[in-house]
């Protein structure tokens, strides 16, 4: 699942998801899919921040230039005056962009200092903003899985992924406390949806995941699918059958309780 993938990539710290593609603009990160994602706490999913944060596709080139300039000076932050000078635009124009970016949870105040004779707030990037810039999570994950398999064999890789699934399920368990039957399956679907699976419950009560966040990795090792199955078994409180898999050409991964 996405959570395990993000845990694998960040050494235990969960990261904000973004699917990146190359952009032609040198100062702009690669574009992600046109969707909005929900900002969640980095260590637990027991609580949810309901703010909607725009993905990089929803940001104008001018706002990307602001973010890029702040990124290069994020250790000390940038004031509106400094941004206006660096970008050769008016202070009013920069102020509008900064206000919008701060409202959207992409900029935060780092401190105050005097620039150009007036005190001003210095802004830096939030964690959500940093995750909009290009990352190489998929390649690193692929290399890690390959090396674990070479060093410890397929069984060793399977044990590692099962352990990761168990840890994730333990963190999510409080959300499922007291839920049984259809209510529990609905909550599991909601969790998967938050993780990027575009998940839902079909008319037959089966879980459908229209997006495979492990798509590239699953093609190199079926052990990744084992992770999915273990996590779902823990979350659903029962064994599950995988009836269909995206990597086999199906439109969705489909799981049913045994």
N, C-alpha and C positions, 0 to 999 in steps of 0.2 A: 504493500500500500504506500501511498504518498508519504505518510508519516515515517514509515521505516526507511524509505528512500532518503528523506530529508535528514533523519537521524544518522544514517550511514554517511551522508555527505558532510555533516557538521560536527561529528564527534560527540553527538548527544544533544546538541543545541538545535532546536527546530528552527527552520528558516521559512521565510515567506516564499510561496511558490510563484514562478513566472516562467513561461515558455518563451525562449528567446529566438529571434531570427535576425539575420544581419541587416543593418540599416545603412543607407548610402551616406548619411550625414556623419561626418567624423566625430562630432561631439555628441551624437545621439546613440543611446544603447540600442540593441537589437529589439525589434518590435515583438510584442507578445500578442496572443490571441485577443480579439476584441471582446473582452468580458470584464466584469467587475469582480473583485475578490474581497472577502471579508477578512479584516485584520484580526488575528487571534493572538493570544498570549504565547510567548515563545516556549514555555515549558509545560503547559497544561492546556487541555481543551475543556476543562470543567467550567470555565467562564468564557464568554465570548464578547468581544468588543464589536458593537453593531455598526461602527463606521464603515462606509463603503469607500475603498481606496481605488482610484482609477489606475488601470494598467497603463503601460507606456504608450499604447496605441491611442489612448484618449488624451494625451498631452500634446499641446502644440509645440512646434519647433522652438518658439521663443521660450517656452517654459522648460524645454529640455536644455536649452542653452544656459538658463539660470541654474538648473540642477547640476549641469556639467561644471560650471564655474564654482559652485559651492563645493562640489566633490573635490576639486583640486585644492581647496583651502579648508577642508572640513575640520582640521585640527584646531584652527583658530576662528573659523566661521567667517562669514562675509556680511557686511552691512549693505543696506540698500544703496548707499552712495558708492561703495566699492563695486558693487555689481553693475551699477549704471555706468561707471567709468570703464570697467573691464569690457563690457558688452557694447559700449558706445550707443547707449539708448538713454532716454530721459528717465529721471528719477521717478516720475509719476508712473511711467509704463512698468518699470521694475517693481514698484510698490504694489501695483495691481497683481502682477504675477506672484510675488512673494505672499501676498494675502491669500490668494487662491491655493497656493501650494501648502501654506501653513494650515489652512482650513481642511485640506484634503489629507492631512497627516503625513506630508512628505518633507516638510521643513519644521524645525523646532528652534527655539531661541537658545543659543549657547551662552550668551552673556551680553554685556553692554560695553561699548567703548566709543570714544570720540573720533569721528572722521569728518574732515571738512568743516571743523569748527562747531559741530553739533553732536551731542551724544546720540548714539543709535544702537539698535539691537543687532547683534551679530547672529546670523542664522547658520545652522548646519543641517545635514541630512538626517532623517530618521532611519530606523532599520528598514522600514517598509520601502523608503526611497532607494536605499542601497541595493535592495533585492530586485529593483527594476533594471539595474545595470547587468551586463552580460556575466554569466556564471558558466563554469564547465562541470557542473555536477554530474551530468550524464556520463561523460568520458571518465571521470574519476571513479564513479560507481562501477562502470563497466570494467575498468582496470582492476579495481579492488576485488570484484567477484571473480575475475579470471585468475588473479594471483592466489586468492583463497582456495580456489578449486585446484590449482597446480600444487600448492603446498600441502593441502589437507584432504584433497580428493572431493568427490561429489558429496560424500556423507558429511564431511567437515563443513562444506558450504551449507548443506541443508541444516545442520545443527546451529550454525550461526544465524541463519534467517529465522529459524523457529524461535531461538532465544530473543531475537529482536521483536518478533511478533508477540511473544509473551509479555515483554516489557511494555509495548505499546498498549496492548489490551488491558494490562493492569492500570495504566494511567487513565484509560477511558472508562473503566468499569463504574466509577461513581455516576456517570451519566445514565447508566442502565439499571441502577439499583431500583428494585421494586417493579420493574417493567417485565411483562411476560407476553408471550404470544405475539399477536399482531402489533401491539404497542412497542415491544422490544425490537421487532424487525423494522418498524418504521423509524425508530431512533437510530438503529444501525445504518439504515439507508441515509439518514440525515448526516451522520458522521462521515460516511463515505463521500457524500456529496460535498461536504466541507473540505475534504481532502483532495478534491479535484476529480472524482470519479464520475461526475454527472450521474449519480446513482438514483434509483427509484425502485419501488415495489410494484410488480406487474399484477395483473388481475388474478394470477394463480398464487400470489403470495411469495413469488420468487424475487430475489434481489437481482437487479440488472445494473451493470456498470457500463455505460456507453463509452467511457474514456479509460484507457489503460495508461496510468502514469508511469508504468514500468515498460512501456511498449518496446523500446530499443533493447533494454536489458532482458526482457522475456524472450526475445529472439535468440539471444546468446546462451541462455540457461533457463530450463524449465523450473529450476529451483525457486525462481522468483514467484512463480505461480503457487508453489508450495507455501510461500510466505502468506499469500492472500488467503489460502485455504485455512491455515492455522489461525490467522487473525480473525477470520470470520467465525470459525468454530468457537473461539474464546468469547467473541462478542455476542454471538447468537445463543451461547449456552447449550449448543447441541452440534452434532456433526453435520457437515454440509457436503453436498455433491456439486461439483462444477459441471454444469450441463453444456456450457459453450464457452469458448475463449476467443478473444479478439485476434490473438496471434495465429489462430487457425483459420482466420478469414471470416469469423462471425461478426455481426454488427455490434455485439455487446458480450461481455462476460456475464454469464447467468449462473446463479447459485440457488440451490434449493435445500431446505432442511431435510435430512433423512428421516 
